[in-house]
Amino acid sequence: MTSADTDPYRLTAADDPPGTRSPGTRAPDRQSPGTQSPAVSRGDVVRTLLWTVLVISAATNMMASYAAAGIWLNLASGLVTLLSAGTLVARKLRGRR
């Protein structure tokens, strides 16, 4: 078995002759009939949403600082950034146990 057979980033199946598959298409997963791919867990969705909120609120805080916006916008976006970052850290530390 070569490294190309187990390469997770390979776009074509190992038994496909070169040039038979169009670029960018992925080979079908080789699973036994009746099995499903693992579903996305609720924790993954929450973590993704928290990271999204963190980036958006940090960018909002930065833009509000540069634009000399009202203090309430800076405080609100800073508080949201702090809460989302704190929640991400707490979830990471809790996951270590």
N, C-alpha and C positions, 0 to 999 in steps of 0.2 A: 504494500500500500504506500503510495507516495504522499507527499505533503499536499499535493493538489487535490487528492481525494478527500482530505479532511479539512481543507481550508474553508473557514466559515465565511470568508469574503469573496469566494469564487462565485461568479455570476452564472456559470453554466455547469451542468452536471458533468461528472468525471467521464461518463461513458459517451457523451455527445461528441461527435467529431468536430474539430475546430471549424468555425464559420457556418454551422448549421443553425445557430440561434442568433437572433438579432441582438445587437448590443443593448444593454440595459435591461433585458428581460431576465428573469430569475428562473432557475430550474425548479420544478415542483418539489416540495418537501417529500422526503421518502419516509412516510409513516405507514404503519400497518393500517389496514382498513378499520374504520370504526374509532380510531383515536383522534383526539383533537389536540391542537396546539395549546400550550398553557395560556390561560386567560390572564389579562392584566389585573393585578390585584388592586384592591381599594387603596392600600398604602402607597402604591406607585402613582395612582391618580392624585392622591392628596399631596404627595411630595412634589409632583410636577406643578400642581396648582400653587403650592407655597413658593416654589422657585419663581414662577411667573409673577406672582404678586410682589415678591421681593424685588425683582428686577424692575418692574414697572414703578413701584413706589420709590425705589432709590433714584430712578431716572427722573421721576416727577419732583422729588426733593431737590435734586441737582439743578433742574431747569428752574424751579421756583427760586432757588438761591441766586442763580445768575440773572434772572429777570427781575430781581428785587420785588417779588410778589409779596403779598401779605404774610404776616408771621403765622397766621392760622394755617395756611396751606403748607408752610414748612413744618410746622408742628404735627399736623395731621399725617402728612406723608412720612415724616420721620418716625412717628409712632407706629404706623403700619409696617414700615421697614423693620423696626425693632421687634415687633411682635412676630412677624413672619420669620425673621432670622432666629429669634429665640425658640420658636416652635420647631424649626428645622434642627437646631442643635439639640433640643430636648428629645426629639424623636430619634436622632442619631445615637444619643447616649443611652436612651431606653432600649434601643435595638441591640446594644452590646451585651446586655445581660443574658 
